[in-house]
């Protein structure tokens, strides 16, 4: 489960001979972000010192993808770039709120802590921050990696708190391959699991995506009541089982703290005999408790 981290030796220099296209794309985005009224091709060529033909090829692709718009012979940022900027800005606020809580959670559990956001387009959990455990055997995902919603702890914590229409569509339309012998792929059973996660406010998975790896996760609920992020831990199964209740309580408390910092509130555990799912999330924002709460788990 311990994965070697990707690293890049050396630093960028003038004699770097790698591909220039990614850098040029970012230079184009940065230039247009500062141009309130857009720019002509000639002005962009002069500002970027890029051959006109090369720049035009980049712009054609970016216009086609929606990252740049072209009107009256002037280029400006397109809707896709605006959306990306909004996502980055939103995640930056969550990262600032979650980082100290995540560091404390790692110290208290000794396990790797992850923060994920929901990519609604691909219906996946995207990891935007990871604090690795210091233990020799550890779960170690990479920032930027994407994980399915149906069979991961972080994914289920995100899925369970979306709009009912999103959940129905996801369960009806998405492929759900069996990743391990423990992966739940039956859609009716997954519906029950999702309902239980929403009631309990926490999810525990064991070996459904990766053999020998488990997770405990909880949703981060923001000021507007929406769930765009989840926080959790990745842990080898043999360390998860003996500490299930403790780890669940610590993760719920971490989610409560991040939610409160963002002006929202954490998911409130309720019993399955309580009524409708829409009543399973507390309507009162409260300061984070210093006493871990005992929370029920989702499907293993």
HELIX and SHEET records of a PDB file:
HELIX    1   1 UNK A   21  UNK A   33  1                                  13    
HELIX    2   2 UNK A   41  UNK A   48  1                                   8    
HELIX    3   3 UNK A   52  UNK A   65  1                                  14    
HELIX    4   4 UNK A   79  UNK A  109  1                                  31    
HELIX    5   5 UNK A  153  UNK A  159  1                                   7    
HELIX    6   6 UNK A  164  UNK A  173  1                                  10    
HELIX    7   7 UNK A  187  UNK A  200  1                                  14    
HELIX    8   8 UNK A  237  UNK A  240  1                                   4    
HELIX    9   9 UNK A  241  UNK A  243  5                                   3    
HELIX   10  10 UNK A  244  UNK A  261  1                                  18    
HELIX   11  11 UNK A  277  UNK A  279  5                                   3    
SHEET    1   A 2 UNK A  68  UNK A  71  0                                        
SHEET    2   A 2 UNK A  74  UNK A  77 -1                                        
SHEET    1   B 6 UNK A 146  UNK A 148  0                                        
SHEET    2   B 6 UNK A 124  UNK A 131 -1                                        
SHEET    3   B 6 UNK A 112  UNK A 119 -1                                        
SHEET    4   B 6 UNK A 227  UNK A 236 -1                                        
SHEET    5   B 6 UNK A 213  UNK A 221 -1                                        
SHEET    6   B 6 UNK A 203  UNK A 206 -1                                        
END                                                                             
